[in-house]
Amino acid sequence: MDTIISLSHFALFLIISLGLIVGKASIKGFSLDISAVIFIAMLMGHFGFSLPKEYQQIGLLLFIFTIGIQAGPGFFRSFKQYGRQLFIIAAIIVISGAAVTWICSGLLNMDKALAVGLFNGAMTSTPGLAAAVEVSKSPMASIGYGIAYPFGVVGVVLFVSIAPKVLRINFRKSEEDFDKGLKKNYPEFIAANFRVENPNIDGKSLTDLSFRSVTQCVISRISHAGITTTPSRDTILHTGDIIRALGTAQDLEKVKLFVGPQTQEALPLDKGHDVQWVLVTNKDVINKPLQKLNLGANYDATVVRIRRSGIEIRPMNYTMLRFGDRLLVATSRDSMRQVVKLMGNDDKRLSETDFLPITLGIVIGILVGMIEIPIFGLFNLSLGITGGVLASALILSGLGKTGPIIWSMSSNANQLFRELGLLIFLATVGSEAGAHIADAFVTYGTGPIIAGVAITLLPLIIALIAGNYLLKMNFLTLMGVITGGMTSTPGLAAINTQSDSGIAQVAYAAVYPLALVLMIIFSNVLFYLPQL
């Protein structure tokens, strides 16, 4: 038996296998899922199983890098796309959680590593645990995480399930209010046909008229003398022509004033023309603005819509193309083949895994993490492995491409590497913590358990009061922000059982990257902060 235990690779896969089996067990809809691995690892570590530190580092690097690559585009876009309120609440959750941890740590005279572990377990943040383990170099961080994590999961689920009932929230009204605000801030792109009756534009080309600049709309079809084609920049409008324009309802009113009345006449395309979605997968066009591609002059093609990560973007001359964008292109069939070739339009590229961005990105992150900056001659500040790799991944994925390298991963590859790294990391830190957990309970008793409950509940209550009564946020949005700020997927699932509108998911996705970053930052702050 001792020989089997000493085989680290055997112990690693045994711990992971048993953890996954336990994680699949569900009691009234609640399961530990992948996090069960750390509890099995702690149990087996208590009985003598151990794993090399190198496993922990490898798992950590894979996990943190893939988190950054996944969160990067959304992290930077969310600052532009969503209001300050969402980020205020997310920051309140993490900062108040850190404050409660600091107070509890001082009152109980708790080991700093244990306290930071409690902080991350109560907030269900595995990336934060990774930062805590790295900065503390102590198994106590993993012990604290294991103590606080169970209530961290259950507490958020109970809170988001009970709070709406206590406050008597009408979810239907929240959904209606959200839809009204969404239509106001992000108008839907719609299509409408118009008859050219303005004599002032008769005989003038779209370029001469500056049609797009004047109306903020795009023309996808034009019918002249009974023949419907796709327009080019030199297309000339004549009285009696019918055009199809795409834009917001407000912008289409400009078209009506500029061109003529709206009409319900159908515009079936001539056989020689086509409108289709084209996928951007060619490295040569990524990170280039539409104006530089000059599709109108080169191919008589018009980009009507751009769909990116499920969001429709208005095509403008300065719009930069990203890997995976889908363009709705209008042009002749012959030119369409050339546009498709230019853009790539290769679905297989989206599922392929290029290992160079992964390995090179991790190397860059490690080097960035090793940089030390002297602070007033008192101490040197560095991001460390965790912060360096996360920061590099966020920035690189935000850039999208540098030279020939595309800093992205397919969703399947990202999920595979992320979960593999997480499994290896949890198994390693858990087995190390298991060897010391008994001593921790002897030293601190039930104090860490009570502290973990407080670290989970108090930030939730503070965020609810601030969001609902002070900022008067949409309640479903607030619930999404709270679960995102707590990095709690089970909590989001509990909200989804009460409303299937998808409002909470939008808020969750917006603040989740920020919460990940803040948890890592405050894990470091708590460790270096003097005790109360």
C-alpha atoms as one frame of an Amber mdcrd trajectory, in Angstrom:
protein
   0.000   0.000   0.000   2.838   2.388   0.802   4.226   1.779  -2.688   0.902
   2.774  -4.306   0.594   5.885  -2.156   4.112   6.926  -3.114   3.239   6.864
  -6.827   2.320  10.514  -7.303   0.721  10.054 -10.721  -1.457   7.255  -9.364
  -2.456   9.360  -6.354  -3.259  12.338  -8.578  -5.672  10.486 -10.843  -7.184
   8.495  -7.965  -7.996  11.695  -6.057  -9.466  13.332  -9.180 -11.528  10.252
 -10.055 -13.008   9.879  -6.570 -13.660  13.626  -6.397 -15.544  13.626  -9.687
 -17.637  10.651  -8.569 -18.587  12.392  -5.309 -19.171  15.672  -7.172 -21.829
  14.066  -9.362 -23.921  13.129  -6.316 -26.886  15.481  -5.956 -29.030  16.129
  -2.883 -32.206  18.110  -3.646 -30.515  19.727  -6.623 -27.315  20.638  -4.752
 -23.987  19.068  -5.690 -20.321  19.930  -5.105 -19.486  19.253  -8.758 -15.781
  19.713  -9.527 -15.085  21.291  -6.109 -15.586  17.891  -4.463 -12.035  17.092
  -5.587 -10.516  19.352  -2.910 -12.491  17.619  -0.141 -11.480  14.151  -1.316
  -7.898  15.399  -1.613  -7.996  16.745   1.961  -9.354  13.436   3.233  -6.723
  11.386   1.407  -3.991  13.840   2.364  -4.935  13.274   5.986  -4.238   9.551
   5.459  -0.834  10.047   3.862  -1.382  10.695   0.137   0.827  13.529  -1.151
   1.559  15.133  -4.510   4.602  17.076  -5.793   4.467  20.886  -5.719   5.176
  20.924  -9.468   1.696  19.518 -10.119   0.193  22.480  -8.287   2.120  24.998
 -10.397   1.220  23.330 -13.699  -2.448  23.142 -12.785  -2.413  26.728 -11.559
  -0.843  28.073 -14.764  -3.311  26.277 -17.040  -6.316  27.298 -14.973  -5.437
  30.981 -14.525  -4.389  31.484 -18.153  -7.580  29.992 -19.582  -9.673  32.063
 -17.150  -7.940  35.202 -18.429  -8.286  34.257 -22.101 -11.993  33.590 -21.611
 -12.685  36.693 -19.532 -10.459  39.172 -21.392 -12.751  40.418 -24.196 -15.749
  40.566 -21.873 -13.698  42.221 -19.118 -12.767  45.237 -21.236 -16.036  45.381
 -23.204 -18.154  45.283 -20.054 -16.591  48.512 -18.785 -17.848  50.245 -21.926
 -21.145  48.458 -22.371 -22.600  48.392 -18.847 -23.221  51.066 -16.261 -21.133
  51.878 -13.235 -23.787  50.491 -10.905 -22.949  46.890 -11.760 -19.292  47.362
 -10.929 -20.043  49.336  -7.766 -22.069  46.420  -6.387 -19.444  43.857  -7.414
 -16.742  45.937  -5.735 -18.902  46.329  -2.594 -19.282  42.549  -2.358 -15.571
  41.770  -2.628 -14.362  44.706  -0.490 -16.913  44.084   2.274 -16.009  40.371
   2.224 -12.354  41.297   2.636 -13.231  43.715   5.466 -15.246  41.067   7.341
 -12.368  38.622   6.888  -9.866  41.144   8.263 -12.056  41.826  11.328 -12.676
  38.120  12.017  -8.990  37.354  11.573  -8.071  39.973  14.187 -10.773  38.972
  16.671  -9.849  35.276  16.498  -6.098  35.941  16.216  -6.208  33.747  13.112
  -3.330  32.655  10.920  -3.256  34.975   7.872  -3.118  32.142   5.351  -6.129
  30.484   7.000  -8.049  33.785   6.929  -7.347  34.376   3.213  -8.442  30.803
   2.522 -11.689  31.437   4.420 -12.206  34.591   2.352 -11.965  32.685  -0.929
 -13.969  29.698   0.266 -16.784  31.916   1.544 -16.774  33.798  -1.783 -16.414
  30.504  -3.746 -13.403  31.866  -5.661 -10.937  29.226  -6.847  -8.717  31.771
  -8.687  -8.522  33.692  -5.416  -7.484  30.483  -3.651  -4.757  30.033  -6.250
  -3.473  33.528  -5.435  -3.734  32.828  -1.689  -1.752  29.596  -1.961   0.936
  31.302  -3.986   1.343  34.347  -1.758   1.163  32.480   1.555   3.149  29.360
   0.622   1.074  27.653   3.316  -1.416  24.747   3.333  -3.547  26.754   5.774
  -5.016  28.697   2.837  -6.451  25.496   1.384  -7.747  24.443   4.802  -9.583
  27.752   5.176 -11.042  27.382   1.690 -12.282  23.872   2.470 -13.885  25.017
   5.748 -15.787  27.983   4.257 -16.617  26.702   0.775 -19.660  24.474   1.568
 -21.650  27.306   3.173 -20.300  29.703   0.538 -22.127  27.653  -2.097 -25.262
  26.888  -0.086 -25.475  30.377   1.460 -25.649  32.196  -1.891 -28.261  29.771
  -3.239 -30.422  30.199  -0.124 -29.998  33.985  -0.166 -31.059  34.524  -3.793
 -33.949  32.091  -3.306 -35.280  33.651  -0.087 -34.572  37.381  -0.644 -37.161
  37.858  -3.469 -39.848  36.209  -1.336 -39.032  38.281   1.750 -39.045  41.509
  -0.287 -42.120  40.374  -2.302 -40.445  41.019  -5.646 -42.572  40.812  -8.798
 -40.222  39.207 -11.334 -42.611  39.911 -14.205 -42.393  43.640 -13.511 -38.589
  43.430 -13.254 -38.488  41.759 -16.660 -40.746  44.400 -18.224 -38.711  47.265
 -16.733 -35.498  45.698 -18.023 -36.894  45.292 -21.547 -37.932  48.950 -21.638
 -34.473  50.090 -20.577 -32.767  47.725 -23.015 -34.756  49.013 -25.983 -33.943
  52.563 -24.984 -30.182  52.035 -24.580 -29.603  49.342 -27.219 -32.182  49.764
 -29.998 -32.823  46.738 -32.173 -31.607  46.765 -35.785 -34.569  46.311 -38.128
 -35.086  46.390 -41.894 -37.599  48.444 -43.866 -38.236  49.224 -47.544 -38.537
  52.794 -48.861 -39.559  54.308 -52.203 -37.270  57.038 -53.557 -39.439  60.154
 -54.076 -37.136  62.976 -53.014 -36.243  64.835 -56.252 -33.113  66.289 -54.629
 -31.388  62.878 -54.539 -32.466  61.713 -57.996 -29.437  60.777 -60.107 -26.956
  60.926 -57.238 -24.769  58.071 -55.994 -24.748  56.748 -52.425 -21.237  58.162
 -52.016 -22.298  61.629 -53.171 -25.243  61.524 -50.785 -23.100  60.322 -47.816
 -26.071  58.070 -47.156 -24.575  56.150 -44.231 -23.282  59.284 -42.484 -26.579
  61.127 -42.870 -28.932  58.308 -41.835 -26.679  55.935 -39.818 -28.317  53.138
 -41.845 -27.005  50.609 -44.353 -28.663  49.743 -47.678 -28.692  45.998 -48.379
 -30.843  45.924 -51.538 -32.002  48.325 -54.237 -34.671  47.772 -56.888 -34.415
  49.709 -60.155 -36.643  49.069 -63.159 -37.936  45.888 -61.533 -34.481  44.356
 -60.986 -33.246  44.001 -57.394 -29.482  44.017 -56.762 -27.042  44.665 -53.931
 -25.681  48.233 -53.949 -22.127  49.467 -54.335 -20.691  52.817 -53.317 -21.289
  54.108 -56.863 -24.925  52.964 -57.064 -27.121  55.816 -58.300 -30.589  56.381
 -56.863 -33.455  57.293 -59.166 -36.975  58.437 -58.442 -39.184  55.337 -58.139
 -36.399  53.052 -56.936 -37.079  50.968 -53.827 -34.333  50.446 -51.247 -34.048
  48.207 -48.198 -32.346  49.972 -45.274 -31.231  48.500 -41.944 -30.903  50.475
 -38.723 -32.704  51.419 -35.554 -36.325  52.583 -35.663 -35.134  56.126 -34.981
 -32.567  56.016 -37.793 -35.104  54.595 -40.236 -37.200  57.713 -39.660 -34.231
  59.688 -41.033 -34.292  57.504 -44.135 -37.991  58.271 -44.585 -37.310  62.008
 -44.460 -34.240  61.752 -46.665 -35.503  59.310 -49.326 -39.256  58.923 -49.294
 -42.150  56.969 -47.755 -41.944  53.434 -46.421 -43.417  50.706 -48.604 -44.414
  47.071 -48.078 -43.343  45.979 -51.566 -41.197  42.816 -51.575 -37.617  42.942
 -52.859 -36.593  39.444 -54.058 -32.935  39.514 -55.064 -31.895  39.019 -58.670
 -30.139  35.660 -59.267 -26.818  37.389 -59.738 -26.771  38.894 -56.233 -26.672
  37.486 -52.718 -26.800  38.407 -49.019 -25.195  35.935 -46.602 -23.393  35.582
 -43.290 -19.603  35.242 -43.559 -17.348  34.067 -40.714 -14.071  35.917 -40.014
 -11.293  33.334 -39.587  -8.513  34.668 -41.839  -5.598  36.002 -39.760  -4.855
  38.681 -42.383  -8.084  40.613 -41.762  -8.219  40.327 -37.963  -7.696  43.622
 -36.096  -8.165  45.572 -39.327 -10.890  48.249 -39.683 -13.528  47.808 -42.377
 -12.299  50.961 -44.094  -8.853  49.434 -44.645 -10.357  46.342 -46.291 -12.170
  48.634 -48.738 -14.819  46.034 -49.538 -16.979  48.553 -51.383 -14.320  49.585
 -53.908 -12.731  46.156 -54.314 -15.799  43.905 -54.353 -18.847  46.215 -54.537
 -19.731  44.620 -51.195 -21.568  46.132 -48.238 -21.311  44.841 -44.658 -24.866
  45.094 -43.398 -24.471  43.690 -39.884 -21.761  42.403 -37.567 -22.554  39.783
 -34.936 -19.955  39.319 -32.184 -20.445  37.008 -29.187 -24.208  37.127 -29.676
 -24.291  40.943 -29.877 -25.084  42.878 -33.050 -22.689  45.744 -33.799 -23.332
  48.613 -36.184 -20.786  48.297 -39.045 -18.752  51.505 -39.249 -15.613  52.344
 -41.208 -13.530  52.198 -38.012 -14.993  48.901 -36.754 -12.130  46.445 -36.105
 -12.765  42.840 -37.102 -12.178  40.127 -34.515 -11.637  36.384 -34.914 -15.047
  34.692 -34.908 -17.053  37.744 -36.036 -19.960  37.027 -38.373 -20.597  39.582
 -41.112 -23.829  39.893 -43.083 -22.511  40.823 -46.532 -24.493  42.040 -49.562
 -22.863  41.835 -53.007 -22.991  40.009 -56.352 -22.575  36.231 -56.325 -19.207
  36.454 -58.078 -17.907  39.017 -55.594 -19.375  37.040 -52.675 -17.003  34.166
 -53.432 -14.071  36.582 -53.229 -15.314  38.124 -49.967 -15.797  34.659 -48.451
 -12.243  33.744 -49.441 -10.917  37.008 -47.983 -12.672  36.536 -44.627 -11.875
  32.837 -44.305 -15.374  31.569 -43.445 -13.897  28.343 -42.022 -16.052  26.910
 -39.218 -13.393  24.312 -38.435 -10.974  27.072 -37.394 -13.262  27.926 -34.491
 -12.887  24.444 -33.025  -9.178  23.970 -33.720  -6.649  24.349 -30.894  -3.433
  26.250 -31.551  -1.022  25.453 -28.716   1.406  28.308 -29.395  -0.805  31.083
 -27.940  -1.292  28.939 -24.817   2.355  28.106 -24.151   3.720  31.484 -25.239
   1.049  33.349 -23.295   1.936  31.451 -20.108   5.650  32.183 -20.655   4.867
  35.905 -21.051   2.706  35.803 -17.920   5.420  34.163 -15.820   7.965  36.760
 -16.961   5.530  39.615 -16.203   4.861  38.133 -12.768   8.586  38.087 -11.979
   8.963  41.839 -12.520   9.488  43.611  -9.196   8.701  47.309  -8.748  10.216
  49.060  -5.710   7.599  51.020  -3.734   9.119  54.040  -1.965  12.126  51.910
  -1.045  10.001  50.030   1.518   9.214  46.838  -0.393   9.085  45.414  -3.899
   5.713  44.872  -5.535   5.214  42.080  -8.067   2.186  40.401  -9.576   3.558
  36.927  -8.924   2.785  33.945 -11.119  -0.983  34.181 -10.623  -1.290  37.923
 -11.210   1.231  37.947 -14.057  -0.418  35.136 -15.996  -3.930  36.504 -15.399
  -2.961  40.069 -16.383  -1.161  38.867 -19.503  -4.070  36.652 -20.551  -6.584
  39.486 -20.047  -4.519  41.943 -22.076  -3.585  39.506 -24.839  -7.150  38.264
 -25.313  -8.311  41.890 -25.264  -5.871  42.681 -28.080  -7.057  39.644 -30.020
  -4.015  39.406 -32.276  -0.341  40.411 -32.365   1.457  39.684 -35.618   0.491
  36.200 -36.806  -0.618  35.011 -33.344  -4.326  35.014 -32.478  -4.796  35.169
 -28.702  -7.938  33.091 -28.460  -9.050  29.535 -27.799 -12.088  27.628 -28.922
 -14.691  27.286 -26.169 -14.224  23.506 -26.056 -10.431  23.757 -25.766 -10.693
  26.479 -23.140 -13.072  24.433 -21.043 -10.889  21.325 -21.331  -7.646  23.063
 -20.285  -9.388  25.110 -17.604 -10.996  22.108 -15.930  -7.866  19.971 -16.285
  -5.751  22.686 -14.651  -8.346  23.178 -11.915  -8.537  19.441 -11.173  -4.756
  19.118 -10.858  -4.546  22.251  -8.706  -7.373  21.224  -6.340  -5.974  17.714
  -5.949  -2.515  19.054  -5.057  -3.471  21.816  -2.621  -6.149  19.636  -1.063
  -3.801  16.744  -0.316  -1.305  19.139   1.266  -4.029  20.765   3.363  -5.358
  17.405   4.504  -2.118  16.680   6.322  -2.647  19.771   8.535  -6.429  20.127
   8.863  -6.666  18.282  12.194  -4.158  20.676  13.750  -6.176  23.633  12.492
  -9.371  22.482  14.241  -7.458  21.774  17.450  -5.995  25.293  17.367  -9.042
  27.343  16.273 -12.077  25.167  17.067 -15.354  26.270  15.427 -14.239  29.902
  15.036 -13.268  29.574  11.333 -16.654  28.011  10.512 -18.543  30.921  12.096
 -16.199  33.398  10.384 -16.848  31.711   7.014 -20.627  32.090   7.466 -20.198
  35.795   8.299 -17.913  36.372   5.290 -20.569  34.878   3.005 -23.718  36.490
   4.408 -22.694  40.042   5.347 -21.496  41.060   1.830 -24.735  39.656   0.385
 -26.860  41.730   2.767 -24.811  44.902   2.199 -24.991  44.467  -1.603 -28.766
  43.895  -1.468 -29.339  47.064   0.566 -27.028  49.162  -1.635 -28.407  47.868
  -4.937 -32.106  47.702  -4.129 -32.594  50.740  -1.888 -29.748  53.151  -2.676
 -29.068  52.549  -6.386 -32.614  51.249  -7.088 -31.364  48.667  -9.578 -33.564
  46.269 -11.501 -33.916  43.339  -9.084 -33.068  40.610 -11.568 -30.012  42.579
 -12.652 -29.045  42.984  -8.996 -29.351  39.241  -8.388 -27.127  38.600 -11.408
 -24.557  41.088 -10.114 -24.609  39.513  -6.650 -24.070  35.989  -7.966 -21.393
  37.266 -10.358 -19.672  39.199  -7.572 -19.678  36.018  -5.475 -18.502  34.032
  -8.548 -21.368  31.647  -7.753 -22.679  29.649 -10.699 -25.059  27.642  -8.438
 -26.498  30.966  -7.244 -27.125  32.037 -10.834 -28.826  28.707 -11.490 -31.123
  29.351  -8.508 -32.151  32.698 -10.021 -32.808  31.040 -13.373 -35.376  28.743
 -11.767 -37.370  31.856 -10.820 -36.991  33.745 -14.121 -36.066  32.480 -17.578
 -35.595  35.969 -19.054 -31.781  35.818 -19.164 -31.472  39.209 -17.427 -29.475
  37.809 -14.506 -27.054  36.025 -16.876 -26.193  39.300 -18.624 -25.317  40.999
 -15.326 -23.473  37.910 -14.075 -21.308  37.762 -17.200 -20.603  41.497 -17.008
 -19.201  41.525 -13.465 -17.752  38.011 -13.203 -14.370  38.939 -14.768 -14.079
  41.971 -12.472 -14.902  39.812  -9.431 -12.186  37.320 -10.422  -9.600  40.069
 -10.644 -10.701  41.755  -7.395 -10.614  38.442  -5.497  -7.022  37.871  -6.579
  -6.043  41.444  -5.666  -7.662  41.360  -2.218  -6.279  37.917  -1.462  -2.864
  39.529  -1.709  -3.969  42.660   0.189  -5.374  40.625   3.101  -2.193  38.609
   3.460   0.052  41.673   3.630  -2.359  43.835   5.658  -1.436  44.107   9.369
  -3.886  42.296  11.644  -6.515  44.241  13.571
